[in-house]
Amino acid sequence: MMIQWLDVVRALSLVMVIEGILPFLSPVRARAMFTRMATVDDRGLRTVGFLSMLSGLLALQLIHWLA
């Protein structure tokens, strides 16, 4: 099945909404988190990014299995 571009745009839009929740609700905590992230080395950021992608893929697979 071919990926529909509208679905990709919806998914990216949802990511933007989710990423905007913390800065909207608590700008002080968001700023502190971003400051801490700036001090993490490249390997640490890559690890966090990989784990985030992996958990997202697992969640999508779980949703697919349950649907």
N, CA, C, O and CB atoms as a CASP TS submission, in Angstrom:
PFRMAT TS
TARGET T0000
AUTHOR 0000-0000-0000
METHOD Language model
MODEL 1
PARENT N/A
ATOM      1  N   MET     1       0.837  -1.185   0.000  1.00  0.00           N
ATOM      2  CA  MET     1       0.000   0.000   0.000  1.00  0.00           C
ATOM      3  C   MET     1       0.882   1.248   0.000  1.00  0.00           C
ATOM      4  O   MET     1       1.855   1.328   0.750  1.00  0.00           O
ATOM      5  CB  MET     1      -0.952  -0.002   1.217  1.00  0.00           C
ATOM      6  N   MET     2       0.545   2.193  -0.822  1.00  0.00           N
ATOM      7  CA  MET     2       1.338   3.410  -0.952  1.00  0.00           C
ATOM      8  C   MET     2       0.983   4.401   0.153  1.00  0.00           C
ATOM      9  O   MET     2      -0.185   4.579   0.500  1.00  0.00           O
ATOM     10  CB  MET     2       1.121   4.048  -2.332  1.00  0.00           C
ATOM     11  N   ILE     3       2.019   5.043   0.697  1.00  0.00           N
ATOM     12  CA  ILE     3       1.793   6.046   1.737  1.00  0.00           C
ATOM     13  C   ILE     3       1.107   7.256   1.112  1.00  0.00           C
ATOM     14  O   ILE     3       1.550   7.774   0.087  1.00  0.00           O
ATOM     15  CB  ILE     3       3.136   6.459   2.423  1.00  0.00           C
ATOM     16  N   GLN     4       0.050   7.688   1.727  1.00  0.00           N
ATOM     17  CA  GLN     4      -0.650   8.876   1.268  1.00  0.00           C
ATOM     18  C   GLN     4       0.028  10.113   1.862  1.00  0.00           C
ATOM     19  O   GLN     4       0.270  10.163   3.067  1.00  0.00           O
ATOM     20  CB  GLN     4      -2.154   8.820   1.660  1.00  0.00           C
ATOM     21  N   TRP     5       0.329  11.094   1.041  1.00  0.00           N
ATOM     22  CA  TRP     5       1.022  12.294   1.518  1.00  0.00           C
ATOM     23  C   TRP     5       0.208  13.034   2.569  1.00  0.00           C
ATOM     24  O   TRP     5       0.771  13.661   3.465  1.00  0.00           O
ATOM     25  CB  TRP     5       1.326  13.225   0.352  1.00  0.00           C
ATOM     26  N   LEU     6      -1.094  12.964   2.463  1.00  0.00           N
ATOM     27  CA  LEU     6      -1.935  13.620   3.450  1.00  0.00           C
ATOM     28  C   LEU     6      -1.721  13.003   4.835  1.00  0.00           C
ATOM     29  O   LEU     6      -1.731  13.713   5.840  1.00  0.00           O
ATOM     30  CB  LEU     6      -3.414  13.525   3.040  1.00  0.00           C
ATOM     31  N   ASP     7      -1.530  11.694   4.885  1.00  0.00           N
ATOM     32  CA  ASP     7      -1.248  11.031   6.158  1.00  0.00           C
ATOM     33  C   ASP     7       0.093  11.474   6.735  1.00  0.00           C
ATOM     34  O   ASP     7       0.225  11.637   7.948  1.00  0.00           O
ATOM     35  CB  ASP     7      -1.262   9.515   5.978  1.00  0.00           C
ATOM     36  N   VAL     8       1.086  11.667   5.871  1.00  0.00           N
ATOM     37  CA  VAL     8       2.404  12.130   6.324  1.00  0.00           C
ATOM     38  C   VAL     8       2.285  13.538   6.905  1.00  0.00           C
ATOM     39  O   VAL     8       2.856  13.829   7.956  1.00  0.00           O
ATOM     40  CB  VAL     8       3.431  12.110   5.154  1.00  0.00           C
ATOM     41  N   VAL     9       1.553  14.397   6.230  1.00  0.00           N
ATOM     42  CA  VAL     9       1.368  15.768   6.717  1.00  0.00           C
ATOM     43  C   VAL     9       0.609  15.756   8.042  1.00  0.00           C
ATOM     44  O   VAL     9       0.945  16.514   8.952  1.00  0.00           O
ATOM     45  CB  VAL     9       0.611  16.626   5.669  1.00  0.00           C
ATOM     46  N   ARG    10      -0.403  14.911   8.161  1.00  0.00           N
ATOM     47  CA  ARG    10      -1.128  14.799   9.431  1.00  0.00           C
ATOM     48  C   ARG    10      -0.214  14.336  10.553  1.00  0.00           C
ATOM     49  O   ARG    10      -0.265  14.867  11.662  1.00  0.00           O
ATOM     50  CB  ARG    10      -2.304  13.834   9.291  1.00  0.00           C
ATOM     51  N   ALA    11       0.626  13.342  10.264  1.00  0.00           N
ATOM     52  CA  ALA    11       1.542  12.825  11.288  1.00  0.00           C
ATOM     53  C   ALA    11       2.533  13.903  11.731  1.00  0.00           C
ATOM     54  O   ALA    11       2.773  14.067  12.927  1.00  0.00           O
ATOM     55  CB  ALA    11       2.302  11.593  10.757  1.00  0.00           C
ATOM     56  N   LEU    12       3.101  14.629  10.788  1.00  0.00           N
ATOM     57  CA  LEU    12       4.046  15.696  11.139  1.00  0.00           C
ATOM     58  C   LEU    12       3.349  16.816  11.914  1.00  0.00           C
ATOM     59  O   LEU    12       3.933  17.403  12.824  1.00  0.00           O
ATOM     60  CB  LEU    12       4.707  16.267   9.871  1.00  0.00           C
ATOM     61  N   SER    13       2.119  17.102  11.554  1.00  0.00           N
ATOM     62  CA  SER    13       1.354  18.119  12.277  1.00  0.00           C
ATOM     63  C   SER    13       1.109  17.686  13.713  1.00  0.00           C
ATOM     64  O   SER    13       1.211  18.495  14.635  1.00  0.00           O
ATOM     65  CB  SER    13       0.019  18.394  11.573  1.00  0.00           C
ATOM     66  N   LEU    14       0.785  16.414  13.906  1.00  0.00           N
ATOM     67  CA  LEU    14       0.578  15.898  15.253  1.00  0.00           C
ATOM     68  C   LEU    14       1.858  15.956  16.076  1.00  0.00           C
ATOM     69  O   LEU    14       1.813  16.262  17.268  1.00  0.00           O
ATOM     70  CB  LEU    14       0.062  14.468  15.195  1.00  0.00           C
ATOM     71  N   VAL    15       2.989  15.668  15.461  1.00  0.00           N
ATOM     72  CA  VAL    15       4.279  15.783  16.155  1.00  0.00           C
ATOM     73  C   VAL    15       4.503  17.222  16.619  1.00  0.00           C
ATOM     74  O   VAL    15       4.958  17.450  17.740  1.00  0.00           O
ATOM     75  CB  VAL    15       5.442  15.327  15.232  1.00  0.00           C
ATOM     76  N   MET    16       4.185  18.187  15.765  1.00  0.00           N
ATOM     77  CA  MET    16       4.358  19.591  16.132  1.00  0.00           C
ATOM     78  C   MET    16       3.466  19.974  17.308  1.00  0.00           C
ATOM     79  O   MET    16       3.886  20.716  18.196  1.00  0.00           O
ATOM     80  CB  MET    16       4.059  20.490  14.937  1.00  0.00           C
ATOM     81  N   VAL    17       2.241  19.471  17.313  1.00  0.00           N
ATOM     82  CA  VAL    17       1.327  19.754  18.425  1.00  0.00           C
ATOM     83  C   VAL    17       1.876  19.161  19.719  1.00  0.00           C
ATOM     84  O   VAL    17       1.912  19.837  20.747  1.00  0.00           O
ATOM     85  CB  VAL    17      -0.087  19.190  18.133  1.00  0.00           C
ATOM     86  N   ILE    18       2.301  17.910  19.671  1.00  0.00           N
ATOM     87  CA  ILE    18       2.811  17.239  20.874  1.00  0.00           C
ATOM     88  C   ILE    18       4.072  17.923  21.384  1.00  0.00           C
ATOM     89  O   ILE    18       4.225  18.111  22.591  1.00  0.00           O
ATOM     90  CB  ILE    18       3.098  15.756  20.585  1.00  0.00           C
ATOM     91  N   GLU    19       4.974  18.297  20.484  1.00  0.00           N
ATOM     92  CA  GLU    19       6.205  18.967  20.912  1.00  0.00           C
ATOM     93  C   GLU    19       5.937  20.354  21.485  1.00  0.00           C
ATOM     94  O   GLU    19       6.739  20.861  22.270  1.00  0.00           O
ATOM     95  CB  GLU    19       7.171  19.075  19.745  1.00  0.00           C
ATOM     96  N   GLY    20       4.838  20.964  21.110  1.00  0.00           N
ATOM     97  CA  GLY    20       4.523  22.301  21.611  1.00  0.00           C
ATOM     98  C   GLY    20       3.831  22.309  22.959  1.00  0.00           C
ATOM     99  O   GLY    20       3.676  23.371  23.563  1.00  0.00           O
ATOM    100  N   ILE    21       3.404  21.137  23.451  1.00  0.00           N
ATOM    101  CA  ILE    21       2.660  21.090  24.713  1.00  0.00           C
ATOM    102  C   ILE    21       3.508  21.557  25.888  1.00  0.00           C
ATOM    103  O   ILE    21       3.062  22.407  26.659  1.00  0.00           O
ATOM    104  CB  ILE    21       2.155  19.677  24.975  1.00  0.00           C
ATOM    105  N   LEU    22       4.728  21.023  26.047  1.00  0.00           N
ATOM    106  CA  LEU    22       5.563  21.384  27.200  1.00  0.00           C
ATOM    107  C   LEU    22       5.913  22.872  27.219  1.00  0.00           C
ATOM    108  O   LEU    22       5.724  23.516  28.250  1.00  0.00           O
ATOM    109  CB  LEU    22       6.844  20.558  27.196  1.00  0.00           C
ATOM    110  N   PRO    23       6.421  23.450  26.112  1.00  0.00           N
ATOM    111  CA  PRO    23       6.710  24.893  26.164  1.00  0.00           C
ATOM    112  C   PRO    23       5.480  25.752  26.424  1.00  0.00           C
ATOM    113  O   PRO    23       5.592  26.812  27.040  1.00  0.00           O
ATOM    114  CB  PRO    23       7.347  25.329  24.874  1.00  0.00           C
ATOM    115  N   PHE    24       4.304  25.313  25.965  1.00  0.00           N
ATOM    116  CA  PHE    24       3.086  26.077  26.190  1.00  0.00           C
ATOM    117  C   PHE    24       2.657  26.011  27.653  1.00  0.00           C
ATOM    118  O   PHE    24       2.303  27.031  28.245  1.00  0.00           O
ATOM    119  CB  PHE    24       1.968  25.565  25.289  1.00  0.00           C
ATOM    120  N   LEU    25       2.687  24.810  28.238  1.00  0.00           N
ATOM    121  CA  LEU    25       2.207  24.638  29.606  1.00  0.00           C
ATOM    122  C   LEU    25       3.212  25.116  30.651  1.00  0.00           C
ATOM    123  O   LEU    25       2.820  25.667  31.680  1.00  0.00           O
ATOM    124  CB  LEU    25       1.876  23.187  29.851  1.00  0.00           C
ATOM    125  N   SER    26       4.500  24.910  30.396  1.00  0.00           N
ATOM    126  CA  SER    26       5.512  25.279  31.386  1.00  0.00           C
ATOM    127  C   SER    26       6.780  25.770  30.684  1.00  0.00           C
ATOM    128  O   SER    26       7.725  25.003  30.501  1.00  0.00           O
ATOM    129  CB  SER    26       5.835  24.077  32.311  1.00  0.00           C
ATOM    130  N   PRO    27       6.802  27.043  30.290  1.00  0.00           N
ATOM    131  CA  PRO    27       7.974  27.556  29.577  1.00  0.00           C
ATOM    132  C   PRO    27       9.258  27.495  30.407  1.00  0.00           C
ATOM    133  O   PRO    27      10.341  27.305  29.854  1.00  0.00           O
ATOM    134  CB  PRO    27       7.724  28.980  29.149  1.00  0.00           C
ATOM    135  N   VAL    28       9.147  27.654  31.720  1.00  0.00           N
ATOM    136  CA  VAL    28      10.343  27.621  32.574  1.00  0.00           C
ATOM    137  C   VAL    28      10.968  26.226  32.545  1.00  0.00           C
ATOM    138  O   VAL    28      12.179  26.087  32.372  1.00  0.00           O
ATOM    139  CB  VAL    28       9.988  28.026  34.035  1.00  0.00           C
ATOM    140  N   ARG    29      10.145  25.203  32.714  1.00  0.00           N
ATOM    141  CA  ARG    29      10.665  23.824  32.676  1.00  0.00           C
ATOM    142  C   ARG    29      11.179  23.470  31.282  1.00  0.00           C
ATOM    143  O   ARG    29      12.189  22.780  31.148  1.00  0.00           O
ATOM    144  CB  ARG    29       9.571  22.821  33.103  1.00  0.00           C
ATOM    145  N   ALA    30      10.493  23.934  30.259  1.00  0.00           N
ATOM    146  CA  ALA    30      10.939  23.654  28.896  1.00  0.00           C
ATOM    147  C   ALA    30      12.306  24.278  28.647  1.00  0.00           C
ATOM    148  O   ALA    30      13.184  23.637  28.071  1.00  0.00           O
ATOM    149  CB  ALA    30       9.916  24.179  27.870  1.00  0.00           C
ATOM    150  N   ARG    31      12.493  25.516  29.074  1.00  0.00           N
ATOM    151  CA  ARG    31      13.777  26.196  28.892  1.00  0.00           C
ATOM    152  C   ARG    31      14.881  25.459  29.643  1.00  0.00           C
ATOM    153  O   ARG    31      15.986  25.299  29.124  1.00  0.00           O
ATOM    154  CB  ARG    31      13.690  27.660  29.373  1.00  0.00           C
ATOM    155  N   ALA    32      14.585  25.006  30.870  1.00  0.00           N
ATOM    156  CA  ALA    32      15.581  24.260  31.647  1.00  0.00           C
ATOM    157  C   ALA    32      15.939  22.947  30.946  1.00  0.00           C
ATOM    158  O   ALA    32      17.106  22.555  30.912  1.00  0.00           O
ATOM    159  CB  ALA    32      15.054  23.977  33.074  1.00  0.00           C
ATOM    160  N   MET    33      14.934  22.272  30.390  1.00  0.00           N
ATOM    161  CA  MET    33      15.191  21.020  29.685  1.00  0.00           C
ATOM    162  C   MET    33      16.040  21.262  28.437  1.00  0.00           C
ATOM    163  O   MET    33      16.963  20.497  28.158  1.00  0.00           O
ATOM    164  CB  MET    33      13.869  20.341  29.304  1.00  0.00           C
ATOM    165  N   PHE    34      15.732  22.326  27.683  1.00  0.00           N
ATOM    166  CA  PHE    34      16.511  22.627  26.484  1.00  0.00           C
ATOM    167  C   PHE    34      17.950  22.983  26.843  1.00  0.00           C
ATOM    168  O   PHE    34      18.879  22.622  26.121  1.00  0.00           O
ATOM    169  CB  PHE    34      15.863  23.774  25.700  1.00  0.00           C
ATOM    170  N   THR    35      18.136  23.686  27.954  1.00  0.00           N
ATOM    171  CA  THR    35      19.482  24.042  28.399  1.00  0.00           C
ATOM    172  C   THR    35      20.274  22.791  28.757  1.00  0.00           C
ATOM    173  O   THR    35      21.445  22.670  28.399  1.00  0.00           O
ATOM    174  CB  THR    35      19.419  24.996  29.603  1.00  0.00           C
ATOM    175  N   ARG    36      19.633  21.855  29.467  1.00  0.00           N
ATOM    176  CA  ARG    36      20.313  20.592  29.793  1.00  0.00           C
ATOM    177  C   ARG    36      20.634  19.801  28.538  1.00  0.00           C
ATOM    178  O   ARG    36      21.698  19.190  28.446  1.00  0.00           O
ATOM    179  CB  ARG    36      19.452  19.744  30.734  1.00  0.00           C
ATOM    180  N   MET    37      19.725  19.806  27.571  1.00  0.00           N
ATOM    181  CA  MET    37      19.967  19.075  26.325  1.00  0.00           C
ATOM    182  C   MET    37      21.168  19.638  25.575  1.00  0.00           C
ATOM    183  O   MET    37      21.889  18.899  24.906  1.00  0.00           O
ATOM    184  CB  MET    37      18.727  19.121  25.432  1.00  0.00           C
ATOM    185  N   ALA    38      21.381  20.944  25.686  1.00  0.00           N
ATOM    186  CA  ALA    38      22.499  21.575  24.991  1.00  0.00           C
ATOM    187  C   ALA    38      23.841  21.121  25.551  1.00  0.00           C
ATOM    188  O   ALA    38      24.863  21.234  24.874  1.00  0.00           O
ATOM    189  CB  ALA    38      22.387  23.086  25.082  1.00  0.00           C
ATOM    190  N   THR    39      23.849  20.611  26.779  1.00  0.00           N
ATOM    191  CA  THR    39      25.105  20.179  27.388  1.00  0.00           C
ATOM    192  C   THR    39      25.386  18.691  27.172  1.00  0.00           C
ATOM    193  O   THR    39      26.468  18.213  27.513  1.00  0.00           O
ATOM    194  CB  THR    39      25.084  20.480  28.868  1.00  0.00           C
ATOM    195  N   VAL    40      24.432  17.961  26.616  1.00  0.00           N
ATOM    196  CA  VAL    40      24.607  16.533  26.376  1.00  0.00           C
ATOM    197  C   VAL    40      25.463  16.339  25.127  1.00  0.00           C
ATOM    198  O   VAL    40      25.300  17.055  24.139  1.00  0.00           O
ATOM    199  CB  VAL    40      23.231  15.818  26.223  1.00  0.00           C
ATOM    200  N   ASP    41      26.377  15.366  25.177  1.00  0.00           N
ATOM    201  CA  ASP    41      27.239  15.126  24.027  1.00  0.00           C
ATOM    202  C   ASP    41      26.456  14.481  22.874  1.00  0.00           C
ATOM    203  O   ASP    41      25.315  14.051  23.046  1.00  0.00           O
ATOM    204  CB  ASP    41      28.423  14.233  24.431  1.00  0.00           C
ATOM    205  N   ASP    42      27.088  14.426  21.707  1.00  0.00           N
ATOM    206  CA  ASP    42      26.427  13.914  20.508  1.00  0.00           C
ATOM    207  C   ASP    42      25.949  12.476  20.682  1.00  0.00           C
ATOM    208  O   ASP    42      24.852  12.127  20.247  1.00  0.00           O
ATOM    209  CB  ASP    42      27.367  13.999  19.321  1.00  0.00           C
ATOM    210  N   ARG    43      26.760  11.656  21.308  1.00  0.00           N
ATOM    211  CA  ARG    43      26.388  10.250  21.490  1.00  0.00           C
ATOM    212  C   ARG    43      25.119  10.127  22.340  1.00  0.00           C
ATOM    213  O   ARG    43      24.244   9.314  22.042  1.00  0.00           O
ATOM    214  CB  ARG    43      27.547   9.470  22.148  1.00  0.00           C
ATOM    215  N   GLY    44      25.026  10.930  23.389  1.00  0.00           N
ATOM    216  CA  GLY    44      23.843  10.910  24.243  1.00  0.00           C
ATOM    217  C   GLY    44      22.600  11.338  23.492  1.00  0.00           C
ATOM    218  O   GLY    44      21.540  10.728  23.635  1.00  0.00           O
ATOM    219  N   LEU    45      22.728  12.398  22.681  1.00  0.00           N
ATOM    220  CA  LEU    45      21.576  12.867  21.889  1.00  0.00           C
ATOM    221  C   LEU    45      21.155  11.826  20.856  1.00  0.00           C
ATOM    222  O   LEU    45      19.965  11.611  20.623  1.00  0.00           O
ATOM    223  CB  LEU    45      21.912  14.196  21.184  1.00  0.00           C
ATOM    224  N   ARG    46      22.153  11.179  20.237  1.00  0.00           N
ATOM    225  CA  ARG    46      21.826  10.130  19.267  1.00  0.00           C
ATOM    226  C   ARG    46      21.109   8.969  19.947  1.00  0.00           C
ATOM    227  O   ARG    46      20.170   8.400  19.391  1.00  0.00           O
ATOM    228  CB  ARG    46      23.100   9.627  18.564  1.00  0.00           C
ATOM    229  N   THR    47      21.555   8.618  21.151  1.00  0.00           N
ATOM    230  CA  THR    47      20.920   7.522  21.887  1.00  0.00           C
ATOM    231  C   THR    47      19.473   7.872  22.216  1.00  0.00           C
ATOM    232  O   THR    47      18.575   7.054  22.018  1.00  0.00           O
ATOM    233  CB  THR    47      21.703   7.209  23.181  1.00  0.00           C
ATOM    234  N   VAL    48      19.247   9.072  22.714  1.00  0.00           N
ATOM    235  CA  VAL    48      17.884   9.504  23.033  1.00  0.00           C
ATOM    236  C   VAL    48      17.029   9.538  21.771  1.00  0.00           C
ATOM    237  O   VAL    48      15.877   9.104  21.791  1.00  0.00           O
ATOM    238  CB  VAL    48      17.897  10.891  23.709  1.00  0.00           C
ATOM    239  N   GLY    49      17.580  10.049  20.679  1.00  0.00           N
ATOM    240  CA  GLY    49      16.848  10.088  19.415  1.00  0.00           C
ATOM    241  C   GLY    49      16.500   8.691  18.918  1.00  0.00           C
ATOM    242  O   GLY    49      15.387   8.454  18.450  1.00  0.00           O
ATOM    243  N   PHE    50      17.455   7.765  19.019  1.00  0.00           N
ATOM    244  CA  PHE    50      17.207   6.395  18.586  1.00  0.00           C
ATOM    245  C   PHE    50      16.124   5.746  19.437  1.00  0.00           C
ATOM    246  O   PHE    50      15.219   5.102  18.906  1.00  0.00           O
ATOM    247  CB  PHE    50      18.496   5.570  18.651  1.00  0.00           C
ATOM    248  N   LEU    51      16.209   5.910  20.746  1.00  0.00           N
ATOM    249  CA  LEU    51      15.207   5.318  21.634  1.00  0.00           C
ATOM    250  C   LEU    51      13.825   5.926  21.392  1.00  0.00           C
ATOM    251  O   LEU    51      12.813   5.233  21.490  1.00  0.00           O
ATOM    252  CB  LEU    51      15.615   5.509  23.100  1.00  0.00           C
ATOM    253  N   SER    52      13.787   7.206  21.081  1.00  0.00           N
ATOM    254  CA  SER    52      12.517   7.857  20.771  1.00  0.00           C
ATOM    255  C   SER    52      11.920   7.295  19.488  1.00  0.00           C
ATOM    256  O   SER    52      10.725   7.004  19.432  1.00  0.00           O
ATOM    257  CB  SER    52      12.708   9.374  20.646  1.00  0.00           C
ATOM    258  N   MET    53      12.745   7.140  18.460  1.00  0.00           N
ATOM    259  CA  MET    53      12.258   6.568  17.203  1.00  0.00           C
ATOM    260  C   MET    53      11.807   5.127  17.402  1.00  0.00           C
ATOM    261  O   MET    53      10.770   4.723  16.877  1.00  0.00           O
ATOM    262  CB  MET    53      13.347   6.636  16.123  1.00  0.00           C
ATOM    263  N   LEU    54      12.572   4.357  18.152  1.00  0.00           N
ATOM    264  CA  LEU    54      12.234   2.958  18.397  1.00  0.00           C
ATOM    265  C   LEU    54      10.911   2.834  19.152  1.00  0.00           C
ATOM    266  O   LEU    54      10.074   2.000  18.808  1.00  0.00           O
ATOM    267  CB  LEU    54      13.355   2.271  19.181  1.00  0.00           C
ATOM    268  N   SER    55      10.723   3.661  20.176  1.00  0.00           N
ATOM    269  CA  SER    55       9.473   3.596  20.930  1.00  0.00           C
ATOM    270  C   SER    55       8.290   4.031  20.067  1.00  0.00           C
ATOM    271  O   SER    55       7.197   3.480  20.199  1.00  0.00           O
ATOM    272  CB  SER    55       9.562   4.472  22.186  1.00  0.00           C
ATOM    273  N   GLY    56       8.494   5.006  19.192  1.00  0.00           N
ATOM    274  CA  GLY    56       7.438   5.420  18.277  1.00  0.00           C
ATOM    275  C   GLY    56       7.065   4.320  17.300  1.00  0.00           C
ATOM    276  O   GLY    56       5.885   4.093  17.033  1.00  0.00           O
ATOM    277  N   LEU    57       8.070   3.636  16.767  1.00  0.00           N
ATOM    278  CA  LEU    57       7.803   2.524  15.856  1.00  0.00           C
ATOM    279  C   LEU    57       7.077   1.387  16.559  1.00  0.00           C
ATOM    280  O   LEU    57       6.156   0.787  16.004  1.00  0.00           O
ATOM    281  CB  LEU    57       9.102   2.012  15.252  1.00  0.00           C
ATOM    282  N   LEU    58       7.499   1.096  17.781  1.00  0.00           N
ATOM    283  CA  LEU    58       6.829   0.041  18.548  1.00  0.00           C
ATOM    284  C   LEU    58       5.377   0.414  18.846  1.00  0.00           C
ATOM    285  O   LEU    58       4.489  -0.436  18.784  1.00  0.00           O
ATOM    286  CB  LEU    58       7.583  -0.228  19.862  1.00  0.00           C
ATOM    287  N   ALA    59       5.141   1.679  19.167  1.00  0.00           N
ATOM    288  CA  ALA    59       3.768   2.127  19.435  1.00  0.00           C
ATOM    289  C   ALA    59       2.923   2.024  18.165  1.00  0.00           C
ATOM    290  O   ALA    59       1.772   1.593  18.227  1.00  0.00           O
ATOM    291  CB  ALA    59       3.760   3.585  19.969  1.00  0.00           C
ATOM    292  N   LEU    60       3.473   2.408  17.028  1.00  0.00           N
ATOM    293  CA  LEU    60       2.732   2.287  15.775  1.00  0.00           C
ATOM    294  C   LEU    60       2.418   0.826  15.456  1.00  0.00           C
ATOM    295  O   LEU    60       1.322   0.511  14.993  1.00  0.00           O
ATOM    296  CB  LEU    60       3.526   2.916  14.628  1.00  0.00           C
ATOM    297  N   GLN    61       3.381  -0.064  15.704  1.00  0.00           N
ATOM    298  CA  GLN    61       3.154  -1.486  15.451  1.00  0.00           C
ATOM    299  C   GLN    61       2.088  -2.028  16.379  1.00  0.00           C
ATOM    300  O   GLN    61       1.246  -2.822  15.960  1.00  0.00           O
ATOM    301  CB  GLN    61       4.449  -2.281  15.618  1.00  0.00           C
ATOM    302  N   LEU    62       2.114  -1.611  17.632  1.00  0.00           N
ATOM    303  CA  LEU    62       1.102  -2.051  18.593  1.00  0.00           C
ATOM    304  C   LEU    62      -0.295  -1.584  18.166  1.00  0.00           C
ATOM    305  O   LEU    62      -1.260  -2.344  18.242  1.00  0.00           O
ATOM    306  CB  LEU    62       1.434  -1.519  20.003  1.00  0.00           C
ATOM    307  N   ILE    63      -0.391  -0.348  17.725  1.00  0.00           N
ATOM    308  CA  ILE    63      -1.669   0.179  17.242  1.00  0.00           C
ATOM    309  C   ILE    63      -2.142  -0.617  16.038  1.00  0.00           C
ATOM    310  O   ILE    63      -3.329  -0.916  15.912  1.00  0.00           O
ATOM    311  CB  ILE    63      -1.545   1.671  16.881  1.00  0.00           C
ATOM    312  N   HIS    64      -1.215  -0.960  15.155  1.00  0.00           N
ATOM    313  CA  HIS    64      -1.561  -1.740  13.961  1.00  0.00           C
ATOM    314  C   HIS    64      -2.086  -3.131  14.347  1.00  0.00           C
ATOM    315  O   HIS    64      -3.051  -3.619  13.758  1.00  0.00           O
ATOM    316  CB  HIS    64      -0.330  -1.875  13.033  1.00  0.00           C
ATOM    317  N   TRP    65      -1.447  -3.760  15.335  1.00  0.00           N
ATOM    318  CA  TRP    65      -1.870  -5.085  15.782  1.00  0.00           C
ATOM    319  C   TRP    65      -3.249  -5.040  16.431  1.00  0.00           C
ATOM    320  O   TRP    65      -4.052  -5.958  16.263  1.00  0.00           O
ATOM    321  CB  TRP    65      -0.851  -5.664  16.761  1.00  0.00           C
ATOM    322  N   LEU    66      -3.520  -3.966  17.173  1.00  0.00           N
ATOM    323  CA  LEU    66      -4.784  -3.864  17.898  1.00  0.00           C
ATOM    324  C   LEU    66      -5.948  -3.425  17.024  1.00  0.00           C
ATOM    325  O   LEU    66      -7.110  -3.671  17.348  1.00  0.00           O
ATOM    326  CB  LEU    66      -4.636  -2.908  19.037  1.00  0.00           C
ATOM    327  N   ALA    67      -5.627  -2.773  15.916  1.00  0.00           N
ATOM    328  CA  ALA    67      -6.698  -2.252  15.045  1.00  0.00           C
ATOM    329  C   ALA    67      -7.267  -3.319  14.140  1.00  0.00           C
ATOM    330  O   ALA    67      -8.171  -3.042  13.351  1.00  0.00           O
ATOM    331  CB  ALA    67      -6.181  -1.103  14.200  1.00  0.00           C
TER
END
